[in-house]
Amino acid sequence: MSRSFPVKYVGESGRLTVRVDAFNFLNHANLNNPDALLTSPTFGVAAYGRTERASGFPAVTPLNETARQFQLILRLSF
């Protein structure tokens, strides 16, 4: 989303643009299967996402979960 505002102090064409970019905005938990090894200290715990093991196959790289990211941009044009 972005919004531009006129700024009188910089001249007639002066504008301040405020912009917010959001990446992976609808992020939600994608849990793996729980650890099924009875003697494991993490027995029954479902690990978060598929990022624990690298597959080495380049086609699944976009499927790696990343956190929500927001970017704020202020631009002054004159």
N, C-alpha and C positions, 0 to 999 in steps of 0.2 A: 504494500500500500504506500502511496506517496501523496504528498500535499505540497503545493507551492504557495508562498506568501510574497506579496510585493514588499520591497524594502525601499523607502523613500530616501534614506540617507546615502545610498550608493548610486543614485541616479534614476532616470526614468525606467531603465530596463533592469534594475536590480531586483533579484528574486532570491528568496531563501527556500530551498527544497528540503523537506524532511521525508525520508523514505525508510521503511521497515521491511526487511526481507525475512521470511521464516522458512526454514528447511526442516523437513520431517515433523511438521506441526502436529499431526495426528498420531504421534508415537504412542505405542502401547506395548505391553510386555508380551514377548514371544518366548515362551518357556520350552525348554527341551524336556524329554522324558526324565522322570526322577531317577536317581541313582538306585539301581536294583541290587547291588552287591551288599549282602547282609552284614558283612564284617567291615564295610567301609565307614569311615567317620562321617561321611556325608550321605548316609543311607536315607533315601526318601526325599532328598532335597532336589528340586528341579532347578537346574542352572539357567541363567538368563541368556537367551539368544543363541545364535549359531556361531558366535565369535570365539568360542573356546578352542576349537580345532580348525586350523587352516586347511582347506581342502586342496589347495594348489591348482584347482581348476578355475581358470579366469572367468568363466561365464557366471559363476555364483558370487563374484565380488560385489555386484550391486545389491545383493541380498543381505549383506552384513548390516546389522542394526547399528545405527548411530543415534546419539542423543539429539534432543531438540536443539536447534541452533537459531538464534535471532541475530540480526545484523541491523544496526541503526546507522543511517547515513545522513549527514547534514551537508548541503552544498550551497554555497553562496555564488551566484552568478551576477556579473556586472558588465 
